[in-house]
Amino acid sequence: MTDKKVAVFRKESFNAAHRLNNSMWDTATNQKVFGKCNLPNYHGHNYDLIVKVIGMPDPKTGFVMDMKVLSDLIKEQVIERFDHKNLNLDTKEFKGLNPTAENIAMVIYDLLRSKIDEKLQMQVRLYETPRNFVEYPAVV
Ligand code: NI
């Protein structure tokens, strides 16, 4: 039987501040590993988020998922939570978790996964800069 799955994507963006630091390490090691992202007074990134949802189009609507519903979900679960926030200081999700693009993508995935029909597969792509981006899960 032919695979009739389709991937749909919704793009949103938010900006947030962070600082990468491992409190188990000394200052020199933190600076060496995290570079500018270790600067003590935090700095911002303009994050672009792409949420991919994969499934069979519903025979009645022709939609894999209503994009308005997906957009509202991302806004309510992710944008309102993180936009214009200091991820280290203002969010409970990153109190004890280094806010790398990898960890942010994993947190976002978990926030959305439970709200999207389990029959649909999902993947999150997060751009920290136009050239640096991550995907979670790595393989759908
Ligand atoms: Ni940074």
Backbone and ligand atoms as CSV (ligand in chain L), in Angstrom:
chain,resi,resn,atom,element,x,y,z
A,1,MET,N,N,0.848,-1.211,0.000
A,1,MET,CA,C,0.000,0.000,0.000
A,1,MET,C,C,0.875,1.249,0.000
A,2,THR,N,N,0.486,2.193,-0.800
A,2,THR,CA,C,1.276,3.432,-0.890
A,2,THR,C,C,1.184,4.223,0.405
A,3,ASP,N,N,2.305,4.800,0.781
A,3,ASP,CA,C,2.330,5.666,1.957
A,3,ASP,C,C,1.711,7.012,1.584
A,4,LYS,N,N,0.573,7.302,2.164
A,4,LYS,CA,C,-0.133,8.549,1.824
A,4,LYS,C,C,0.090,9.638,2.861
A,5,LYS,N,N,1.198,9.520,3.572
A,5,LYS,CA,C,1.465,10.539,4.591
A,5,LYS,C,C,1.977,11.834,3.958
A,6,VAL,N,N,1.600,12.937,4.564
A,6,VAL,CA,C,2.053,14.256,4.125
A,6,VAL,C,C,2.650,14.976,5.330
A,7,ALA,N,N,3.711,15.734,5.104
A,7,ALA,CA,C,4.280,16.573,6.171
A,7,ALA,C,C,3.774,17.998,6.008
A,8,VAL,N,N,3.300,18.580,7.084
A,8,VAL,CA,C,2.910,19.993,7.075
A,8,VAL,C,C,3.787,20.729,8.083
A,9,PHE,N,N,4.021,21.997,7.814
A,9,PHE,CA,C,4.967,22.772,8.628
A,9,PHE,C,C,4.349,24.095,9.045
A,10,ARG,N,N,4.643,24.508,10.255
A,10,ARG,CA,C,4.258,25.841,10.699
A,10,ARG,C,C,5.492,26.534,11.275
A,11,LYS,N,N,5.723,27.752,10.809
A,11,LYS,CA,C,6.893,28.502,11.271
A,11,LYS,C,C,6.457,29.642,12.193
A,12,GLU,N,N,7.130,29.768,13.290
A,12,GLU,CA,C,6.884,30.878,14.220
A,12,GLU,C,C,8.244,31.395,14.658
A,13,SER,N,N,8.267,32.535,15.313
A,13,SER,CA,C,9.545,32.996,15.843
A,13,SER,C,C,9.356,33.666,17.198
A,14,PHE,N,N,10.423,33.674,17.942
A,14,PHE,CA,C,10.410,34.357,19.235
A,14,PHE,C,C,11.825,34.840,19.509
A,15,ASN,N,N,11.947,35.846,20.359
A,15,ASN,CA,C,13.297,36.186,20.784
A,15,ASN,C,C,13.419,36.066,22.284
A,16,ALA,N,N,14.605,35.645,22.682
A,16,ALA,CA,C,14.814,35.363,24.094
A,16,ALA,C,C,16.295,35.503,24.408
A,17,ALA,N,N,16.558,35.739,25.695
A,17,ALA,CA,C,17.939,35.844,26.150
A,17,ALA,C,C,18.356,34.546,26.835
A,18,HIS,N,N,19.642,34.281,26.794
A,18,HIS,CA,C,20.155,33.123,27.532
A,18,HIS,C,C,21.632,33.309,27.881
A,19,ARG,N,N,22.102,32.413,28.677
A,19,ARG,CA,C,23.529,32.285,28.938
A,19,ARG,C,C,23.806,30.796,29.107
A,20,LEU,N,N,24.810,30.313,28.359
A,20,LEU,CA,C,25.202,28.919,28.510
A,20,LEU,C,C,26.317,28.828,29.539
A,21,ASN,N,N,26.137,27.968,30.508
A,21,ASN,CA,C,27.106,27.848,31.592
A,21,ASN,C,C,26.911,26.502,32.282
A,22,ASN,N,N,28.024,25.884,32.664
A,22,ASN,CA,C,27.952,24.660,33.462
A,22,ASN,C,C,28.558,24.986,34.826
A,23,SER,N,N,27.703,25.019,35.841
A,23,SER,CA,C,28.156,25.472,37.164
A,23,SER,C,C,29.172,24.514,37.805
A,24,MET,N,N,29.319,23.322,37.227
A,24,MET,CA,C,30.323,22.375,37.723
A,24,MET,C,C,31.726,22.743,37.240
A,25,TRP,N,N,31.805,23.626,36.239
A,25,TRP,CA,C,33.098,23.989,35.656
A,25,TRP,C,C,33.560,25.349,36.128
A,26,ASP,N,N,34.887,25.597,36.012
A,26,ASP,CA,C,35.404,26.930,36.344
A,26,ASP,C,C,35.154,27.896,35.169
A,27,THR,N,N,35.424,29.171,35.452
A,27,THR,CA,C,35.147,30.228,34.466
A,27,THR,C,C,35.882,29.993,33.142
A,28,ALA,N,N,37.163,29.623,33.233
A,28,ALA,CA,C,37.954,29.443,32.013
A,28,ALA,C,C,37.368,28.331,31.134
A,29,THR,N,N,36.966,27.241,31.755
A,29,THR,CA,C,36.393,26.127,30.982
A,29,THR,C,C,35.070,26.546,30.355
A,30,ASN,N,N,34.229,27.239,31.115
A,30,ASN,CA,C,32.954,27.707,30.568
A,30,ASN,C,C,33.162,28.636,29.376
A,31,GLN,N,N,34.148,29.532,29.498
A,31,GLN,CA,C,34.407,30.465,28.396
A,31,GLN,C,C,34.919,29.731,27.165
A,32,LYS,N,N,35.755,28.722,27.421
A,32,LYS,CA,C,36.333,27.965,26.308
A,32,LYS,C,C,35.248,27.171,25.567
A,33,VAL,N,N,34.387,26.533,26.319
A,33,VAL,CA,C,33.368,25.663,25.703
A,33,VAL,C,C,32.231,26.474,25.079
A,34,PHE,N,N,31.757,27.482,25.784
A,34,PHE,CA,C,30.540,28.177,25.339
A,34,PHE,C,C,30.795,29.507,24.644
A,35,GLY,N,N,32.048,29.988,24.651
A,35,GLY,CA,C,32.387,31.221,23.925
A,35,GLY,C,C,31.509,32.390,24.342
A,36,LYS,N,N,31.036,33.149,23.336
A,36,LYS,CA,C,30.227,34.332,23.613
A,36,LYS,C,C,28.924,33.985,24.325
A,37,CYS,N,N,28.434,32.781,24.126
A,37,CYS,CA,C,27.173,32.392,24.772
A,37,CYS,C,C,27.354,32.227,26.285
A,38,ASN,N,N,28.606,32.340,26.765
A,38,ASN,CA,C,28.871,32.291,28.211
A,38,ASN,C,C,28.972,33.688,28.844
A,39,LEU,N,N,28.931,34.739,28.050
A,39,LEU,CA,C,29.066,36.098,28.607
A,39,LEU,C,C,28.113,36.281,29.794
A,40,PRO,N,N,28.632,36.836,30.900
A,40,PRO,CA,C,27.875,36.790,32.166
A,40,PRO,C,C,26.546,37.538,32.154
A,41,ASN,N,N,26.417,38.569,31.323
A,41,ASN,CA,C,25.199,39.388,31.396
A,41,ASN,C,C,24.114,39.005,30.392
A,42,TYR,N,N,24.202,37.787,29.866
A,42,TYR,CA,C,23.170,37.272,28.948
A,42,TYR,C,C,23.192,38.013,27.607
A,43,HIS,N,N,22.550,37.418,26.614
A,43,HIS,CA,C,22.449,38.026,25.283
A,43,HIS,C,C,21.257,37.379,24.603
A,44,GLY,N,N,20.791,38.002,23.545
A,44,GLY,CA,C,19.576,37.510,22.902
A,44,GLY,C,C,19.828,36.761,21.608
A,45,HIS,N,N,18.875,35.949,21.244
A,45,HIS,CA,C,18.840,35.327,19.918
A,45,HIS,C,C,17.434,35.493,19.360
A,46,ASN,N,N,17.363,35.621,18.029
A,46,ASN,CA,C,16.059,35.571,17.359
A,46,ASN,C,C,15.861,34.134,16.894
A,47,TYR,N,N,15.053,33.421,17.625
A,47,TYR,CA,C,14.848,32.003,17.320
A,47,TYR,C,C,13.744,31.845,16.281
A,48,ASP,N,N,14.002,31.027,15.282
A,48,ASP,CA,C,12.945,30.610,14.363
A,48,ASP,C,C,12.612,29.162,14.677
A,49,LEU,N,N,11.343,28.911,14.773
A,49,LEU,CA,C,10.874,27.570,15.138
A,49,LEU,C,C,10.006,27.028,14.011
A,50,ILE,N,N,10.334,25.831,13.565
A,50,ILE,CA,C,9.493,25.176,12.557
A,50,ILE,C,C,9.000,23.859,13.144
A,51,VAL,N,N,7.696,23.737,13.217
A,51,VAL,CA,C,7.108,22.496,13.726
A,51,VAL,C,C,6.572,21.711,12.531
A,52,LYS,N,N,7.030,20.479,12.432
A,52,LYS,CA,C,6.627,19.593,11.330
A,52,LYS,C,C,5.670,18.542,11.877
A,53,VAL,N,N,4.561,18.355,11.206
A,53,VAL,CA,C,3.586,17.336,11.621
A,53,VAL,C,C,3.330,16.426,10.424
A,54,ILE,N,N,3.420,15.122,10.672
A,54,ILE,CA,C,3.297,14.144,9.581
A,54,ILE,C,C,2.114,13.226,9.841
A,55,GLY,N,N,1.292,13.044,8.814
A,55,GLY,CA,C,0.170,12.114,8.956
A,55,GLY,C,C,-0.584,12.013,7.649
A,56,MET,N,N,-1.644,11.208,7.677
A,56,MET,CA,C,-2.494,11.067,6.489
A,56,MET,C,C,-3.528,12.185,6.504
A,57,PRO,N,N,-3.759,12.855,5.389
A,57,PRO,CA,C,-4.820,13.858,5.357
A,57,PRO,C,C,-6.163,13.224,5.726
A,58,ASP,N,N,-6.904,13.899,6.554
A,58,ASP,CA,C,-8.226,13.435,6.944
A,58,ASP,C,C,-9.125,13.423,5.701
A,59,PRO,N,N,-9.854,12.315,5.434
A,59,PRO,CA,C,-10.656,12.262,4.208
A,59,PRO,C,C,-11.747,13.343,4.149
A,60,LYS,N,N,-12.227,13.785,5.293
A,60,LYS,CA,C,-13.307,14.780,5.291
A,60,LYS,C,C,-12.796,16.202,5.043
A,61,THR,N,N,-11.636,16.537,5.640
A,61,THR,CA,C,-11.137,17.913,5.512
A,61,THR,C,C,-10.018,18.051,4.489
A,62,GLY,N,N,-9.308,16.947,4.232
A,62,GLY,CA,C,-8.104,17.036,3.406
A,62,GLY,C,C,-6.901,17.563,4.163
A,63,PHE,N,N,-7.072,17.813,5.457
A,63,PHE,CA,C,-5.978,18.334,6.284
A,63,PHE,C,C,-5.288,17.219,7.059
A,64,VAL,N,N,-3.946,17.324,7.173
A,64,VAL,CA,C,-3.232,16.502,8.158
A,64,VAL,C,C,-3.585,17.021,9.548
A,65,MET,N,N,-3.555,18.342,9.647
A,65,MET,CA,C,-3.913,19.017,10.888
A,65,MET,C,C,-4.340,20.431,10.521
A,66,ASP,N,N,-5.342,20.935,11.183
A,66,ASP,CA,C,-5.783,22.313,10.948
A,66,ASP,C,C,-4.639,23.260,11.347
A,67,MET,N,N,-4.131,24.023,10.393
A,67,MET,CA,C,-2.961,24.869,10.658
A,67,MET,C,C,-3.257,25.986,11.648
A,68,LYS,N,N,-4.513,26.395,11.726
A,68,LYS,CA,C,-4.889,27.412,12.715
A,68,LYS,C,C,-4.747,26.825,14.125
A,69,VAL,N,N,-5.164,25.594,14.264
A,69,VAL,CA,C,-5.036,24.916,15.559
A,69,VAL,C,C,-3.560,24.766,15.918
A,70,LEU,N,N,-2.743,24.360,14.929
A,70,LEU,CA,C,-1.304,24.195,15.172
A,70,LEU,C,C,-0.666,25.534,15.542
A,71,SER,N,N,-1.012,26.567,14.803
A,71,SER,CA,C,-0.474,27.891,15.072
A,71,SER,C,C,-0.865,28.383,16.473
A,72,ASP,N,N,-2.127,28.220,16.827
A,72,ASP,CA,C,-2.578,28.646,18.165
A,72,ASP,C,C,-1.863,27.875,19.265
A,73,LEU,N,N,-1.658,26.590,19.022
A,73,LEU,CA,C,-0.991,25.734,19.995
A,73,LEU,C,C,0.463,26.177,20.225
A,74,ILE,N,N,1.161,26.479,19.130
A,74,ILE,CA,C,2.559,26.921,19.258
A,74,ILE,C,C,2.601,28.264,19.987
A,75,LYS,N,N,1.672,29.153,19.639
A,75,LYS,CA,C,1.658,30.464,20.302
A,75,LYS,C,C,1.408,30.315,21.793
A,76,GLU,N,N,0.436,29.480,22.125
A,76,GLU,CA,C,0.032,29.358,23.530
A,76,GLU,C,C,1.074,28.576,24.348
A,77,GLN,N,N,1.647,27.532,23.764
A,77,GLN,CA,C,2.568,26.681,24.524
A,77,GLN,C,C,4.017,27.164,24.498
A,78,VAL,N,N,4.422,27.822,23.405
A,78,VAL,CA,C,5.837,28.153,23.239
A,78,VAL,C,C,6.079,29.667,23.250
A,79,ILE,N,N,5.384,30.376,22.362
A,79,ILE,CA,C,5.696,31.800,22.186
A,79,ILE,C,C,5.370,32.581,23.461
A,80,GLU,N,N,4.165,32.358,23.991
A,80,GLU,CA,C,3.801,33.095,25.209
A,80,GLU,C,C,4.727,32.760,26.373
A,81,ARG,N,N,5.213,31.520,26.401
A,81,ARG,CA,C,6.089,31.076,27.489
A,81,ARG,C,C,7.504,31.661,27.387
A,82,PHE,N,N,8.045,31.759,26.159
A,82,PHE,CA,C,9.467,32.087,26.016
A,82,PHE,C,C,9.773,33.441,25.369
A,83,ASP,N,N,8.822,34.022,24.617
A,83,ASP,CA,C,9.140,35.246,23.877
A,83,ASP,C,C,9.449,36.403,24.825
A,84,HIS,N,N,10.552,37.103,24.536
A,84,HIS,CA,C,11.004,38.249,25.357
A,84,HIS,C,C,11.336,37.868,26.794
A,85,LYS,N,N,11.682,36.601,27.003
A,85,LYS,CA,C,12.064,36.149,28.341
A,85,LYS,C,C,13.569,35.904,28.397
A,86,ASN,N,N,14.080,35.959,29.594
A,86,ASN,CA,C,15.417,35.448,29.858
A,86,ASN,C,C,15.221,33.976,30.220
A,87,LEU,N,N,15.669,33.088,29.344
A,87,LEU,CA,C,15.364,31.665,29.537
A,87,LEU,C,C,15.923,31.140,30.857
A,88,ASN,N,N,17.128,31.584,31.220
A,88,ASN,CA,C,17.746,31.112,32.471
A,88,ASN,C,C,16.981,31.587,33.700
A,89,LEU,N,N,16.573,32.869,33.669
A,89,LEU,CA,C,16.022,33.483,34.886
A,89,LEU,C,C,14.504,33.448,34.965
A,90,ASP,N,N,13.845,33.504,33.811
A,90,ASP,CA,C,12.389,33.724,33.821
A,90,ASP,C,C,11.560,32.481,33.545
A,91,THR,N,N,12.176,31.361,33.240
A,91,THR,CA,C,11.364,30.185,32.885
A,91,THR,C,C,11.718,29.010,33.788
A,92,LYS,N,N,10.702,28.248,34.173
A,92,LYS,CA,C,10.975,27.095,35.036
A,92,LYS,C,C,11.643,25.969,34.248
A,93,GLU,N,N,11.371,25.936,32.931
A,93,GLU,CA,C,11.915,24.851,32.097
A,93,GLU,C,C,13.444,24.844,32.090
A,94,PHE,N,N,14.082,26.028,32.206
A,94,PHE,CA,C,15.541,26.087,32.114
A,94,PHE,C,C,16.208,26.478,33.427
A,95,LYS,N,N,15.503,26.270,34.536
A,95,LYS,CA,C,16.102,26.548,35.845
A,95,LYS,C,C,17.352,25.687,36.050
A,96,GLY,N,N,17.259,24.416,35.717
A,96,GLY,CA,C,18.408,23.541,35.932
A,96,GLY,C,C,18.890,22.910,34.644
A,97,LEU,N,N,18.566,23.546,33.521
A,97,LEU,CA,C,18.881,22.956,32.214
A,97,LEU,C,C,19.518,24.028,31.348
A,98,ASN,N,N,20.703,23.737,30.813
A,98,ASN,CA,C,21.412,24.711,29.985
A,98,ASN,C,C,20.580,25.014,28.724
A,99,PRO,N,N,20.251,26.280,28.466
A,99,PRO,CA,C,19.372,26.578,27.329
A,99,PRO,C,C,20.090,26.606,25.983
A,100,THR,N,N,20.680,25.486,25.613
A,100,THR,CA,C,21.254,25.323,24.274
A,100,THR,C,C,20.102,25.137,23.292
A,101,ALA,N,N,20.385,25.316,22.004
A,101,ALA,CA,C,19.352,25.078,20.987
A,101,ALA,C,C,18.827,23.640,21.098
A,102,GLU,N,N,19.726,22.700,21.373
A,102,GLU,CA,C,19.320,21.299,21.516
A,102,GLU,C,C,18.281,21.147,22.624
A,103,ASN,N,N,18.612,21.703,23.800
A,103,ASN,CA,C,17.692,21.555,24.935
A,103,ASN,C,C,16.396,22.328,24.723
A,104,ILE,N,N,16.484,23.497,24.090
A,104,ILE,CA,C,15.260,24.268,23.837
A,104,ILE,C,C,14.346,23.478,22.892
A,105,ALA,N,N,14.928,22.875,21.857
A,105,ALA,CA,C,14.125,22.092,20.904
A,105,ALA,C,C,13.453,20.912,21.607
A,106,MET,N,N,14.179,20.254,22.504
A,106,MET,CA,C,13.606,19.107,23.212
A,106,MET,C,C,12.474,19.537,24.149
A,107,VAL,N,N,12.657,20.660,24.817
A,107,VAL,CA,C,11.606,21.187,25.706
A,107,VAL,C,C,10.361,21.548,24.888
A,108,ILE,N,N,10.583,22.208,23.753
A,108,ILE,CA,C,9.445,22.613,22.904
A,108,ILE,C,C,8.702,21.378,22.388
A,109,TYR,N,N,9.449,20.380,21.979
A,109,TYR,CA,C,8.818,19.139,21.514
A,109,TYR,C,C,7.906,18.562,22.593
A,110,ASP,N,N,8.426,18.484,23.801
A,110,ASP,CA,C,7.633,17.911,24.899
A,110,ASP,C,C,6.393,18.755,25.206
A,111,LEU,N,N,6.529,20.073,25.116
A,111,LEU,CA,C,5.377,20.940,25.381
A,111,LEU,C,C,4.262,20.716,24.356
A,112,LEU,N,N,4.657,20.455,23.107
A,112,LEU,CA,C,3.661,20.306,22.043
A,112,LEU,C,C,3.154,18.880,21.881
A,113,ARG,N,N,4.034,17.919,22.143
A,113,ARG,CA,C,3.715,16.520,21.839
A,113,ARG,C,C,2.412,16.048,22.485
A,114,SER,N,N,2.234,16.403,23.747
A,114,SER,CA,C,1.051,15.913,24.468
A,114,SER,C,C,-0.236,16.593,23.981
A,115,LYS,N,N,-0.106,17.680,23.223
A,115,LYS,CA,C,-1.299,18.425,22.774
A,115,LYS,C,C,-1.691,18.070,21.338
A,116,ILE,N,N,-0.870,17.266,20.672
A,116,ILE,CA,C,-1.137,16.924,19.266
A,116,ILE,C,C,-1.487,15.441,19.189
A,117,ASP,N,N,-2.515,15.141,18.400
A,117,ASP,CA,C,-3.001,13.770,18.214
A,117,ASP,C,C,-1.834,12.784,18.091
A,118,GLU,N,N,-1.886,11.738,18.910
A,118,GLU,CA,C,-0.739,10.810,18.922
A,118,GLU,C,C,-0.585,10.017,17.621
A,119,LYS,N,N,-1.614,10.009,16.783
A,119,LYS,CA,C,-1.495,9.356,15.470
A,119,LYS,C,C,-0.569,10.142,14.536
A,120,LEU,N,N,-0.356,11.409,14.853
A,120,LEU,CA,C,0.501,12.258,14.015
A,120,LEU,C,C,1.927,12.241,14.546
A,121,GLN,N,N,2.904,12.152,13.631
A,121,GLN,CA,C,4.313,12.258,14.034
A,121,GLN,C,C,4.699,13.734,14.044
A,122,MET,N,N,5.711,14.033,14.801
A,122,MET,CA,C,6.096,15.435,14.975
A,122,MET,C,C,7.594,15.586,15.007
A,123,GLN,N,N,8.064,16.731,14.542
A,123,GLN,CA,C,9.481,17.060,14.672
A,123,GLN,C,C,9.604,18.579,14.811
A,124,VAL,N,N,10.559,18.988,15.597
A,124,VAL,CA,C,10.783,20.407,15.841
A,124,VAL,C,C,12.143,20.791,15.264
A,125,ARG,N,N,12.166,21.882,14.492
A,125,ARG,CA,C,13.444,22.439,14.032
A,125,ARG,C,C,13.572,23.841,14.628
A,126,LEU,N,N,14.703,24.083,15.249
A,126,LEU,CA,C,14.901,25.376,15.904
A,126,LEU,C,C,16.182,26.019,15.383
A,127,TYR,N,N,16.026,27.233,14.836
A,127,TYR,CA,C,17.181,28.031,14.382
A,127,TYR,C,C,17.584,28.977,15.495
A,128,GLU,N,N,18.828,28.869,15.944
A,128,GLU,CA,C,19.338,29.851,16.904
A,128,GLU,C,C,19.917,31.044,16.150
A,129,THR,N,N,20.507,30.762,14.998
A,129,THR,CA,C,20.942,31.794,14.049
A,129,THR,C,C,20.548,31.239,12.681
A,130,PRO,N,N,20.609,32.082,11.631
A,130,PRO,CA,C,20.260,31.538,10.312
A,130,PRO,C,C,21.130,30.343,9.901
A,131,ARG,N,N,22.339,30.238,10.481
A,131,ARG,CA,C,23.238,29.156,10.083
A,131,ARG,C,C,23.303,27.994,11.061
A,132,ASN,N,N,22.842,28.219,12.283
A,132,ASN,CA,C,22.891,27.153,13.295
A,132,ASN,C,C,21.483,26.719,13.659
A,133,PHE,N,N,21.183,25.459,13.387
A,133,PHE,CA,C,19.867,24.966,13.751
A,133,PHE,C,C,19.911,23.492,14.125
A,134,VAL,N,N,18.891,23.079,14.872
A,134,VAL,CA,C,18.841,21.705,15.384
A,134,VAL,C,C,17.466,21.122,15.080
A,135,GLU,N,N,17.413,19.787,15.079
A,135,GLU,CA,C,16.130,19.106,14.921
A,135,GLU,C,C,15.967,18.061,16.009
A,136,TYR,N,N,14.755,17.986,16.536
A,136,TYR,CA,C,14.437,16.946,17.510
A,136,TYR,C,C,13.022,16.454,17.275
A,137,PRO,N,N,12.797,15.127,17.264
A,137,PRO,CA,C,13.824,14.094,17.315
A,137,PRO,C,C,14.663,14.095,16.041
A,138,ALA,N,N,15.879,13.524,16.160
A,138,ALA,CA,C,16.809,13.552,15.048
A,138,ALA,C,C,16.234,12.826,13.829
A,139,VAL,N,N,15.538,11.732,14.088
A,139,VAL,CA,C,14.905,10.960,13.008
A,139,VAL,C,C,13.439,10.804,13.368
A,140,VAL,N,N,12.581,11.113,12.406
A,140,VAL,CA,C,11.127,10.975,12.674
A,140,VAL,C,C,10.694,9.548,12.367
L,1,NI,NI,NI,23.801,32.356,22.709
